[in-house]
Amino acid sequence: MSNAENYSEILNYIQESKFALLTYVRSDLTPVTRAMGSFAANGENLYFSTGRESAKVQEIEKNKRVSFYFEHDNQIPESWKSVLLIGDAEQVTSSSADYATALERLGAKSPRFKERIVKGDLESAVIYRLGTREVEYLDRSKGYGPPLKIVVK
């Protein structure tokens, strides 16, 4: 299978995911994982949004390397799939070149986020772009073994 076919499967899997797990490292070197619902793929990169006052924003600003893990519910072991994206999170501000794309993608994925866009209610949110550097894709329906690892950058 080519990387283009793998990317298509990976992007589809992310698109079908309702939730994901964001992992970051606090300044005391403790890894922390949080469930996220506000995310949307943009090619191999990912936009995500969180509350401006959340602890994760303060920690991500100190250490931008994060991971996003996607795993659907109720899978059976023989056809288990998961996706792990690893990269650096950069804030997307209203002056960023891809701000409109971020809003469009996040709004298309989440009716709640789209409603906030329409109301102009984004001042309490921070939007990030995960610049994906590595992808790990596990698809047990293709056999057992290590996950497919793709280095992006």
NORMOVEN-V9641 format. One record per backbone hydrogen bond with DSSP energy under -0.5 kcal/mol. CO is the residue of the C=O (numbers start at 0). NH is the residue of the N-H. E is the energy in kcal/mol with one decimal. If there is no record, write none. Layout:
BEGIN
co: (CO | CO)
nh: (NH | NH)
e: (E | E)
END
This chain:
BEGIN
co: (1 | 2 | 3 | 4 | 5 | 6 | 7 | 8 | 9 | 10 | 11 | 12 | 13 | 19 | 19 | 20 | 21 | 22 | 23 | 23 | 25 | 28 | 29 | 31 | 33 | 35 | 36 | 37 | 39 | 41 | 44 | 45 | 46 | 47 | 49 | 50 | 53 | 53 | 54 | 55 | 56 | 57 | 58 | 58 | 63 | 65 | 66 | 67 | 68 | 69 | 71 | 75 | 76 | 79 | 81 | 82 | 83 | 84 | 85 | 85 | 86 | 87 | 87 | 89 | 90 | 91 | 92 | 95 | 97 | 98 | 99 | 100 | 101 | 102 | 103 | 104 | 105 | 109 | 110 | 111 | 112 | 113 | 114 | 115 | 115 | 116 | 119 | 121 | 123 | 125 | 126 | 127 | 127 | 128 | 128 | 129 | 129 | 130 | 132 | 132 | 133 | 134 | 135 | 135 | 136 | 136 | 137 | 138 | 139 | 147 | 147 | 149 | 149)
nh: (5 | 6 | 7 | 8 | 9 | 10 | 11 | 12 | 13 | 14 | 15 | 16 | 16 | 21 | 35 | 68 | 33 | 66 | 25 | 31 | 28 | 30 | 25 | 23 | 21 | 19 | 38 | 48 | 46 | 44 | 41 | 129 | 39 | 127 | 125 | 53 | 56 | 57 | 58 | 59 | 60 | 61 | 61 | 62 | 88 | 86 | 22 | 84 | 20 | 82 | 74 | 78 | 79 | 139 | 137 | 69 | 135 | 67 | 132 | 133 | 65 | 89 | 130 | 128 | 92 | 126 | 95 | 98 | 101 | 102 | 103 | 104 | 105 | 106 | 107 | 108 | 109 | 113 | 114 | 115 | 116 | 117 | 118 | 119 | 120 | 119 | 121 | 124 | 51 | 49 | 91 | 47 | 129 | 89 | 130 | 45 | 131 | 87 | 151 | 152 | 85 | 149 | 83 | 137 | 138 | 147 | 81 | 141 | 142 | 136 | 149 | 134 | 151)
e: (-2.4 | -3.2 | -2.0 | -2.1 | -3.0 | -3.2 | -2.1 | -2.5 | -2.5 | -2.6 | -2.1 | -0.5 | -1.3 | -0.6 | -3.1 | -2.4 | -2.8 | -2.0 | -0.5 | -3.0 | -2.1 | -0.5 | -2.7 | -2.3 | -3.1 | -2.1 | -1.1 | -2.0 | -3.1 | -1.6 | -2.9 | -4.1 | -2.4 | -3.4 | -2.9 | -1.8 | -0.7 | -1.1 | -2.2 | -2.9 | -1.9 | -0.8 | -0.6 | -2.2 | -2.7 | -2.3 | -2.6 | -2.9 | -2.5 | -2.1 | -0.5 | -1.7 | -1.1 | -3.2 | -2.5 | -3.1 | -2.5 | -2.4 | -3.3 | -2.1 | -2.9 | -0.5 | -2.9 | -2.6 | -0.6 | -0.5 | -2.1 | -1.4 | -2.6 | -2.5 | -2.5 | -2.9 | -2.7 | -2.7 | -2.1 | -1.6 | -2.0 | -2.4 | -2.2 | -1.7 | -2.0 | -2.5 | -2.1 | -0.6 | -3.0 | -1.2 | -0.5 | -1.9 | -3.2 | -2.0 | -3.3 | -2.2 | -0.5 | -2.1 | -0.9 | -1.5 | -1.4 | -1.2 | -3.0 | -0.9 | -2.4 | -2.8 | -2.5 | -0.5 | -0.5 | -2.8 | -1.8 | -1.7 | -1.7 | -2.6 | -0.5 | -2.4 | -0.6)
END
